[in-house]
Amino acid sequence: MEENKPQLYTVTIDGIEVEVEPGTTILQAARKIGGDVAPPAMCYYQPLKGSGGKCRACLVKVAAGSAKDPRPMPKLVASCITPVQDGMVVENKSNQQVLDTRKGIVEFLLLNHPLDCPVCDQAGECDLQNFAFNHGLATTRYEEDRRTFEKHDIGPYIQLHMTRCILCYRCVYTADQITNKRVHGVLGRGDAAEISTYIEKAVDNDFSGNVIDVCPVGALTDKTYRFKNRVWFTKPVDAHRDCPTCSGKVTLWYRGEEVIRVTARKNEWNEVTEFICNTCRFEKKQTSDWVIEGPTKIARGSVISANKYRGDLKKPDFGLKLAASQYKQVDDKRDTSQLAIRQLPAERFAKLPSANEPEP
């Protein structure tokens, strides 16, 4: 006897219909469609239960609540914690109010976040950097002093730079759900809230290093990797090993022949699907420790893929043709009739030395 399949809900997001199971959130439904239809997320992390609902980066407009009640919701809602209804109509990138509000969210997140991207190890793979580039403004209205904290270690391998933290709570959920000895959390309230440890206890659990991977900014960094290299100068490859503690599936980051960093693998939404142990992350940095599977798939728009065009031996110009096909043409429609073009008089050209004559 066949099991009764659950009734699917039909949801329309930016004019695209998708069928999902009851209990699915708007964000999860949008990710099923993919591309720009999926709202950005800074605090939501699908593998972590209870995450989301804090940063408001994923706000969307519900133009129709459901087929039974087609009235729009009066305010923008957080798509990561709002379940879908059958017949719901959602506007994300097609709604100007959503786009304007998102600019304000970026501005709010950058109130206290330092603009030290040139010296931050997270540069090039920072969710906040991508969020600000895609949805933020080039200017800021904030004139007050940013809050600052002293850097301190929360274990032998992890350094916390609380000045960069945006209080997404991902690291707290990670420690709660994959370790049995969480000693850090959020202390204080409001502007005084910070991630910290009680009485400066060290985070020494075997899975503590995963808080580095889930941090969307450069607040939690790998002390063994700090200031070693820029991510776009490294070469990531997928590898695995027989580990008794975790799955052993990782990404190795090479600088030449040296493994300078080991991280858990991430999906297209920059989320870790299988957490790894500290032994794999910090202690296995020899190629001989791993079985190499091949190059890591990197999105073409990511800076990690910069300068990594590879030609085919049978088609030497393959890499250049690929780059040319994906190059975005500049649509310059400016009126050039008012531009003043300075021309050198003919006698000036006569005085210029030729290529075979040295300058006087």
Phi, psi and omega in degrees: 000127182288141178288147178288121179282142180294145178291135182268146176263141175260122182237140178248121180237117182053041176082002181249126181273144178213144178257128182224165179280152175302142183096350177288140178275165179299320181296317179294323177294320179293323178293333176294326175286315176090181178068210182287351179293330181284124179294154176290158179216132179251330182251335181287139180213106190306318179294346183257117180291137178088353180285158179105166176083016183242317188273337180065019177289338186262020181301137178223167178256124175266102183283335177214123185295317180190175178292326180283325180229087187282009180293142178286153174285138188293334182233163173294145183239153176283115186291339184284343181235006181258115180287152181280160173234155181294125181089006181293141177241123186239140176242126179246270181285349180272358182248122183292326178299321178295315181295320178293320178295323180296324175299320178293325178295318177300315180298321179293316181294334182268005180301314183249351182285126182288145178269063181249037179306322181299337181245006183267134180292340181280348183303134181099338177221033184263124179296322180291324177299314179294320180297316180292323181292320184277332189230356185264185178251161180276352182236167176224150178258359186280128182240354183278170177287138176283150177285145182227153178224156174282144175288143173208156182274139175243035180152176182288343186241350189239132174245135180256121174248087188297339180299331181270350187292140177250010178056053177276344178072006182299318183294328179291315178297321180298312180295326180292322192261338180242001175233165179246015182211070178278129180239001179242159180189194180263119178253147179080177181222158177062226183291344180268000182292140179205153172280128182202176178247151179284124179053039175054037176292150180270142175276105186238016178290152185293345179247015185294333182296345180291343177294338177291316183291326185277344181293124183281349180235196181262032182283322179246115186234157179280115183294334180282350183245349188304129175060022180276322183191165172272143187297330182282352174265358182260166180238108180275137175226149176276139181210166177209163176210160177281101182249129180286348186259320183226188181290336180076009180264118188222177169243124177265135180250115185262144164239099189069240179259002185260133173276111183259349180201147174232128179229164172286157179284145180239152180271190183294342179261014177064035180244140177283129179262331178228113182286150183242163182272167181291333178297313178294322187285316190252336189251346181251085182237032172245139179302327181294344179281348191233159169257113184283128180264326181148176181299143176287137178286119182244135178300138183299331181282350182281145178291344178296332181276359182298141178059027180240028175290127182244125178278155177269139180300326179279336179228083187301331183265015182298316182297319180292320178295322178296317179297319181294324181289335183256006179283131181276119179288141179274121179268092183263103181253022181290150177280111183266004182291337182266358181284132180273121180254116182275126179247138177282137177295157185300325182292336178290322180296325182295334183274347181290136179290147178281173183294335184265354183249134179289152177290145180294000000 
